């Protein structure tokens, strides 16, 4: 597959890196010379410095024999024009564009075709969806849910006082007694697909697959209790905040508050969400925390356009008494590495949410969810087994995943299973598979 990507910012760069690891033929087009130079030095692909709306540059990138064109610049207009140009002048089967402005796609998303675009990604809407899923499950940890399965994947950081420390996986399972599976361990920039004898070390991050009930058992063992999150404080009247609030019911929103220092933003949110307490204030003003009794809230979600402000505000709010804190990252994904070491319960990156949505489309219709973890070292797929799937009617122990991945969960007829080697994959099964990035292409072929 040959894929041309326009834009070497966070999103375009991440998508290119994933696809290159899968041995796809990737070409990047970037108008900014510095970004183009950086991408060329970091990625094993052709990088062209120039405009993606130039037919000459598109031809130089090999658009005439491309299978897919992905436009991920920061400009909606450039993305739309580029896709329109590719659609009208060349026979490229799939065109994907990032579009933020609701004027173009409508408040409920876009259905149909515009300028030949086959799939539209709205970064703010994708981030809002990811945040809502975490909040809906109680903000236990960095948690991933899936479209067709009720199973959850949770990333749990092991600290020096963790009850998991220096225990092997078999012992942990016996102690907790829950129905769960440790799908992967991230240790000092290395990824481990564990066996029952694998010993958990300090600073490990465990990717645990379980049902919601099993999740409570895991976190009870770690001394963490689930708490119903009723009062939520949102900081920043951003587009992401707007999308996120629409995910909640009217009754839920009655116990919410939103802080923003811009009077016009506050007015717009008050008109759109009259049931929410709108506070016009600077979140760095200490008097705000006393005047509005901020410590009484169960959760703070920081959604401004400033990554540093989001992180520091979430940390400070927890220091003064808010139980849980979430922060949005829009620009610097390096903060994701720091998250396990900060007193923040969950960090959501806009670019990661956009990349996951794009990869899901690229993978095809059998892939109902795709999530990238640990800077792309691990991917988690959700597949639907069909009668013509290569692994249909096979026992899990007979499926060769080359020890670089595993089948971490099965949902069958509405019931969830933590699989063993004896389970046989049946038509209609929804399965979760974790796999190292370098083996994605191999594993994908097993399940298509």
C-alpha positions as CSV (number, residue, x, y, z in Angstrom):
1,X,0.0,0.0,0.0
2,X,1.3,3.4,-0.9
3,X,0.1,6.3,1.3
4,X,0.8,10.0,0.8
5,X,0.4,12.2,3.9
6,X,0.1,16.0,3.7
7,X,1.3,17.7,6.9
8,X,4.3,16.6,9.1
9,X,2.9,18.1,12.4
10,X,2.1,15.9,15.4
11,X,-0.7,14.0,13.7
12,X,0.8,13.5,10.3
13,X,4.2,12.5,11.9
14,X,2.6,9.9,14.1
15,X,0.5,8.4,11.4
16,X,3.5,8.2,9.1
17,X,5.6,6.5,11.9
18,X,2.9,3.9,12.4
19,X,2.5,3.1,8.8
20,X,6.3,3.0,8.1
21,X,6.6,0.4,10.9
22,X,4.0,-1.7,9.1
23,X,6.2,-1.6,5.9
24,X,3.8,0.7,4.1
25,X,5.2,2.9,1.3
26,X,4.8,6.4,2.9
27,X,5.5,9.8,1.4
28,X,5.2,13.0,3.4
29,X,4.5,16.5,2.0
30,X,5.2,19.4,4.3
31,X,5.3,23.1,3.4
32,X,7.4,24.2,6.5
33,X,11.1,23.6,5.7
34,X,11.9,23.0,9.4
35,X,9.2,20.4,9.9
36,X,10.1,18.7,6.7
37,X,13.8,18.5,7.7
38,X,12.9,17.1,11.1
39,X,10.6,14.5,9.6
40,X,13.2,13.5,7.1
41,X,15.8,13.0,9.9
42,X,13.4,10.9,12.0
43,X,11.4,8.9,9.5
44,X,12.4,6.3,7.0
45,X,10.4,7.7,4.1
46,X,10.5,10.3,1.3
47,X,9.7,13.8,2.7
48,X,9.0,16.5,0.1
49,X,9.1,20.2,1.1
50,X,6.3,22.0,-0.7
51,X,2.6,22.7,-1.0
52,X,0.1,19.8,-1.0
53,X,-2.2,21.9,-3.2
54,X,0.5,21.9,-6.0
55,X,-0.2,19.3,-8.7
56,X,3.6,19.3,-9.4
57,X,4.4,18.3,-5.8
58,X,1.6,15.7,-5.7
59,X,3.1,14.1,-8.9
60,X,6.5,14.2,-7.3
61,X,5.2,12.3,-4.3
62,X,3.8,9.7,-6.6
63,X,0.1,10.5,-6.3
64,X,-0.8,8.7,-9.6
65,X,-0.2,5.3,-8.1
66,X,-1.2,6.0,-4.5
67,X,-3.8,3.9,-2.6
68,X,-4.6,6.6,0.0
69,X,-4.2,10.4,0.5
70,X,-4.3,11.7,4.1
71,X,-4.4,15.5,4.7
72,X,-3.5,16.4,8.3
73,X,-2.3,20.1,8.1
74,X,-3.5,22.6,10.7
75,X,-5.7,24.3,8.0
76,X,-9.1,22.9,7.3
77,X,-9.2,24.8,4.0
78,X,-5.8,23.3,2.8
79,X,-7.0,19.8,3.8
80,X,-10.3,20.2,1.9
81,X,-8.7,21.8,-1.2
82,X,-5.9,19.2,-1.3
83,X,-8.4,16.3,-1.1
84,X,-10.6,18.0,-3.7
85,X,-7.7,18.4,-6.0
86,X,-6.6,14.8,-5.6
87,X,-10.2,13.6,-6.1
88,X,-10.7,15.6,-9.3
89,X,-7.3,15.1,-10.9
90,X,-6.2,11.6,-9.8
91,X,-7.7,8.2,-9.2
92,X,-6.8,7.7,-5.5
93,X,-9.2,5.2,-3.8
94,X,-9.3,6.7,-0.3
95,X,-9.0,10.3,0.8
96,X,-8.9,11.3,4.5
97,X,-9.0,14.9,5.9
98,X,-8.7,16.5,9.3
99,X,-11.5,19.2,9.6
100,X,-12.1,21.2,12.7
101,X,-14.6,23.9,11.7
102,X,-18.2,22.9,12.3
103,X,-19.2,25.3,9.5
104,X,-18.0,22.7,7.1
105,X,-19.1,19.5,8.7
106,X,-22.1,20.5,10.9
107,X,-22.4,20.2,14.7
108,X,-23.2,16.5,14.5
109,X,-20.4,15.5,12.2
110,X,-20.6,15.0,8.4
111,X,-22.2,12.2,6.5
112,X,-21.7,11.8,2.8
113,X,-19.0,13.1,0.5
114,X,-17.6,16.6,0.3
115,X,-14.9,17.4,-2.2
116,X,-14.3,13.7,-2.7
117,X,-13.3,13.2,1.0
118,X,-14.1,9.6,2.1
119,X,-13.4,10.0,5.8
120,X,-13.4,13.2,8.0
121,X,-11.6,13.3,11.3
122,X,-12.4,16.1,13.8
123,X,-9.5,16.2,16.3
124,X,-11.5,18.0,19.0
125,X,-14.5,15.6,18.7
126,X,-12.2,12.6,18.8
127,X,-10.4,13.9,22.0
128,X,-13.8,14.6,23.6
129,X,-15.0,11.1,22.8
130,X,-11.8,9.7,24.4
131,X,-12.2,11.9,27.5
132,X,-15.9,10.9,27.9
133,X,-15.1,7.2,27.8
134,X,-12.6,7.6,30.7
135,X,-15.0,9.7,32.8
136,X,-17.8,7.3,32.2
137,X,-15.8,4.5,33.7
138,X,-14.8,6.5,36.8
139,X,-11.3,7.8,35.8
140,X,-9.6,4.8,37.4
141,X,-6.5,5.2,35.3
142,X,-5.6,5.8,31.6
143,X,-8.4,3.6,30.3
144,X,-9.5,2.5,26.9
145,X,-12.9,1.2,26.0
146,X,-14.0,-0.4,22.7
147,X,-17.0,-0.1,20.3
148,X,-18.2,-3.6,20.2
149,X,-16.9,-5.1,23.5
150,X,-17.6,-4.2,27.1
151,X,-14.1,-5.2,28.1
152,X,-11.7,-2.4,29.2
153,X,-8.0,-1.9,28.9
154,X,-6.3,0.0,31.7
155,X,-2.7,1.2,32.0
156,X,-1.6,0.9,35.6
157,X,1.7,2.4,36.7
158,X,3.5,0.4,39.4
159,X,5.0,2.5,42.2
160,X,7.4,1.6,45.0
161,X,4.4,0.9,47.4
162,X,2.3,-1.0,44.9
163,X,0.9,-4.3,46.0
164,X,1.9,-5.7,42.5
165,X,5.6,-4.9,43.0
166,X,8.0,-7.8,42.7
167,X,5.2,-10.4,42.2
168,X,4.8,-12.5,39.1
169,X,1.6,-12.4,37.1
170,X,0.4,-15.8,38.4
171,X,0.6,-14.6,42.0
172,X,-1.1,-11.4,41.2
173,X,-4.0,-13.3,39.6
174,X,-4.4,-15.5,42.6
175,X,-4.3,-12.6,45.1
176,X,-6.9,-10.6,43.3
177,X,-9.0,-13.5,42.1
178,X,-10.5,-11.3,39.3
179,X,-11.1,-12.2,35.7
180,X,-8.4,-10.2,34.1
181,X,-5.3,-10.5,31.8
182,X,-2.1,-8.5,31.7
183,X,-1.7,-8.0,28.0
184,X,1.6,-6.1,28.0
185,X,4.2,-4.5,30.2
186,X,6.0,-1.3,29.3
187,X,9.4,-1.2,31.0
188,X,12.1,1.4,30.4
189,X,11.1,2.0,26.7
190,X,10.8,-1.8,26.1
191,X,7.6,-3.7,25.5
192,X,7.1,-7.1,27.1
193,X,4.4,-9.6,26.2
194,X,4.3,-11.3,29.6
195,X,3.8,-14.9,30.7
196,X,2.6,-16.1,34.1
197,X,6.2,-16.1,35.4
198,X,6.9,-12.5,34.4
199,X,7.8,-10.5,37.5
200,X,6.5,-6.9,37.8
201,X,9.1,-4.3,38.6
202,X,8.9,-0.7,39.9
203,X,8.0,1.9,37.2
204,X,6.4,-0.8,35.0
205,X,3.2,0.1,33.3
206,X,0.8,-2.8,33.0
207,X,-1.8,-3.0,30.3
208,X,-4.7,-4.9,32.0
209,X,-7.7,-6.2,30.2
210,X,-10.8,-6.9,32.3
211,X,-14.5,-6.3,32.7
212,X,-15.7,-3.3,34.7
213,X,-16.3,-5.5,37.8
214,X,-12.9,-7.0,37.5
215,X,-11.4,-3.5,37.2
216,X,-12.8,-2.6,40.6
217,X,-11.1,-5.7,42.1
218,X,-7.8,-4.7,40.5
219,X,-7.9,-1.2,41.9
220,X,-9.2,-2.3,45.3
221,X,-6.1,-4.4,45.5
222,X,-4.1,-1.3,44.8
223,X,-5.9,0.6,47.5
224,X,-8.0,2.7,45.1
225,X,-11.8,3.0,45.4
226,X,-14.2,3.8,42.7
227,X,-16.2,7.0,43.3
228,X,-19.2,8.3,41.4
229,X,-18.1,11.5,39.7
230,X,-21.1,13.8,40.0
231,X,-19.6,17.3,40.3
232,X,-17.2,18.1,37.4
233,X,-15.3,21.3,36.8
234,X,-14.2,22.1,33.2
235,X,-11.4,24.6,32.7
236,X,-11.4,26.3,29.3
237,X,-14.3,27.0,26.9
238,X,-12.7,25.2,24.0
239,X,-14.1,23.3,21.1
240,X,-13.2,20.1,22.9
241,X,-15.2,21.3,25.9
242,X,-18.2,21.9,23.7
243,X,-18.1,18.5,22.1
244,X,-17.5,16.8,25.5
245,X,-20.4,18.5,27.3
246,X,-22.7,17.3,24.5
247,X,-21.8,13.7,25.4
248,X,-23.3,14.1,28.9
249,X,-27.1,14.1,29.6
250,X,-28.9,17.2,30.7
251,X,-29.3,15.9,34.2
252,X,-25.6,15.2,34.5
253,X,-24.7,18.7,33.3
254,X,-26.7,20.3,36.1
255,X,-23.9,19.5,38.5
256,X,-21.1,20.8,36.2
257,X,-19.2,24.1,36.1
258,X,-17.0,25.7,33.5
259,X,-14.3,28.3,34.1
260,X,-13.0,30.6,31.4
261,X,-11.6,34.2,31.6
262,X,-13.0,35.3,28.2
263,X,-16.4,37.0,28.6
264,X,-17.6,36.2,25.1
265,X,-16.7,32.5,25.5
266,X,-18.6,32.4,28.8
267,X,-21.7,34.0,27.2
268,X,-21.7,31.5,24.4
269,X,-21.5,28.5,26.7
270,X,-24.1,30.0,29.0
271,X,-26.5,30.3,26.0
272,X,-25.8,26.8,24.8
273,X,-25.7,25.1,28.2
274,X,-27.9,27.1,30.6
275,X,-28.0,24.3,33.1
276,X,-24.2,24.6,33.7
277,X,-22.6,27.1,36.2
278,X,-20.4,29.3,34.1
279,X,-17.6,31.1,36.0
280,X,-15.8,34.0,34.3
281,X,-12.4,33.9,36.0
282,X,-8.7,33.3,35.5
283,X,-7.9,29.8,36.7
284,X,-4.5,30.9,38.0
285,X,-6.2,33.3,40.4
286,X,-6.0,31.8,43.9
287,X,-9.2,33.5,45.1
288,X,-11.2,31.5,42.6
289,X,-10.5,28.3,44.5
290,X,-12.0,29.7,47.8
291,X,-14.8,31.8,46.3
292,X,-16.2,29.0,44.2
293,X,-15.4,26.1,46.7
294,X,-13.4,24.4,44.0
295,X,-12.3,21.6,46.4
296,X,-15.9,20.3,46.5
297,X,-15.7,19.0,43.0
298,X,-15.1,15.3,42.3
299,X,-13.2,15.8,39.0
300,X,-11.4,18.6,37.2
301,X,-10.9,18.4,33.4
302,X,-8.5,21.0,32.0
303,X,-9.2,21.8,28.3
304,X,-7.4,25.0,27.5
305,X,-5.1,25.5,24.5
306,X,-2.1,25.6,26.8
307,X,-0.6,22.2,27.7
308,X,1.4,23.5,30.6
309,X,-1.5,25.3,32.1
310,X,-3.7,22.2,31.8
311,X,-1.2,20.0,33.6
312,X,-0.3,22.5,36.4
313,X,-4.0,23.3,37.0
314,X,-5.0,19.7,37.3
315,X,-2.1,19.0,39.7
316,X,-2.9,22.1,41.8
317,X,-6.6,21.2,41.9
318,X,-5.8,17.8,43.3
319,X,-3.5,19.3,45.9
320,X,-6.4,21.4,47.3
321,X,-8.8,18.6,47.5
322,X,-10.4,17.6,44.1
323,X,-10.4,13.8,44.0
324,X,-9.4,13.3,40.4
325,X,-7.8,15.3,37.6
326,X,-7.6,15.0,33.8
327,X,-5.5,17.1,31.4
328,X,-5.8,17.7,27.6
329,X,-2.6,17.8,25.6
330,X,-2.8,19.6,22.3
331,X,0.8,20.4,21.3
332,X,3.6,18.6,23.1
333,X,3.1,14.8,23.3
334,X,6.3,14.5,25.5
335,X,4.0,15.3,28.4
336,X,2.4,11.9,28.0
337,X,5.7,10.3,29.2
338,X,5.5,12.4,32.4
339,X,1.9,11.6,33.2
340,X,2.6,8.4,35.2
341,X,5.0,10.4,37.4
342,X,2.6,13.3,38.0
343,X,-0.4,13.4,40.3
344,X,-2.8,13.3,37.3
345,X,-5.3,10.5,36.8
346,X,-5.5,10.7,33.0
347,X,-3.9,12.6,30.2
348,X,-5.5,12.7,26.8
349,X,-3.6,13.9,23.7
350,X,-5.6,15.3,20.8
351,X,-3.2,14.0,18.2
352,X,-3.3,10.4,19.6
353,X,-7.1,10.4,19.5
354,X,-7.0,11.6,15.8
355,X,-4.3,9.0,14.9
356,X,-6.4,6.2,16.5
357,X,-9.5,7.3,14.5
358,X,-7.5,7.5,11.2
359,X,-5.8,4.1,11.8
360,X,-9.2,2.5,12.4
361,X,-10.4,3.6,9.0
362,X,-7.1,2.5,7.3
363,X,-7.3,-1.0,8.9
364,X,-10.7,-1.7,7.3
365,X,-14.2,-2.7,8.3
366,X,-13.3,-5.7,10.4
367,X,-11.4,-3.4,12.7
368,X,-14.0,-1.6,14.9
369,X,-11.4,0.0,17.2
370,X,-7.7,0.7,17.0
371,X,-5.7,2.2,19.9
372,X,-2.0,3.1,20.0
373,X,-0.1,2.9,23.3
374,X,3.4,3.7,24.6
375,X,4.3,6.1,21.7
376,X,3.1,3.5,19.2
377,X,5.1,0.5,20.5
378,X,1.9,-1.3,21.1
379,X,-1.4,-1.4,19.3
380,X,-4.7,-2.8,20.5
381,X,-7.2,-3.9,17.9
382,X,-10.8,-4.9,18.1
383,X,-11.7,-7.4,15.4
384,X,-15.0,-9.1,14.4
385,X,-14.5,-12.7,13.5
386,X,-16.2,-13.8,10.2
387,X,-16.5,-17.2,8.6
388,X,-13.8,-16.3,6.1
389,X,-11.4,-14.9,8.6
390,X,-8.2,-17.0,8.5
391,X,-8.3,-17.8,12.3
392,X,-12.0,-18.7,12.2
393,X,-12.8,-21.9,14.1
394,X,-9.2,-22.2,15.4
395,X,-8.1,-22.7,19.0
396,X,-6.1,-19.7,20.4
397,X,-3.2,-21.9,21.2
398,X,-2.9,-22.8,17.5
399,X,-2.7,-19.2,16.3
400,X,0.9,-18.2,15.8
401,X,1.3,-14.6,17.1
402,X,5.1,-15.0,17.1
403,X,5.1,-14.2,20.9
404,X,4.8,-10.5,19.9
405,X,1.1,-10.2,20.8
406,X,-1.8,-12.0,22.3
407,X,-5.5,-12.3,22.1
408,X,-6.5,-10.5,25.3
409,X,-10.3,-10.7,25.3
410,X,-13.4,-12.2,23.6
411,X,-16.9,-10.9,23.6
412,X,-19.4,-13.6,22.5
413,X,-23.2,-13.2,22.5
414,X,-22.9,-10.3,24.9
415,X,-20.7,-12.1,27.3
416,X,-17.1,-11.3,28.0
417,X,-14.3,-13.9,28.2
418,X,-10.7,-13.6,29.3
419,X,-9.4,-16.2,26.9
420,X,-7.3,-19.3,27.4
421,X,-5.4,-21.3,24.8
422,X,-8.4,-23.7,24.5
423,X,-10.9,-21.1,23.4
424,X,-12.1,-21.6,19.8
425,X,-12.8,-18.4,17.8
426,X,-16.3,-18.4,16.4
427,X,-18.2,-16.3,13.9
428,X,-19.4,-13.1,15.4
429,X,-16.8,-13.1,18.2
430,X,-15.4,-9.7,19.0
431,X,-11.8,-10.1,20.0
432,X,-9.2,-7.8,21.4
433,X,-5.6,-8.3,20.2
434,X,-2.5,-6.6,21.5
435,X,0.5,-6.6,19.2
436,X,3.9,-5.0,18.9
437,X,4.1,-2.4,16.2
438,X,6.7,-4.3,14.2
439,X,4.3,-7.2,13.8
440,X,1.1,-5.3,13.0
441,X,1.1,-6.2,9.3
442,X,1.5,-9.9,10.0
443,X,-1.2,-10.0,12.7
444,X,-3.6,-7.9,10.6
445,X,-3.4,-10.5,7.8
446,X,-4.4,-13.3,10.3
447,X,-7.7,-11.5,11.1
448,X,-8.8,-10.0,7.8
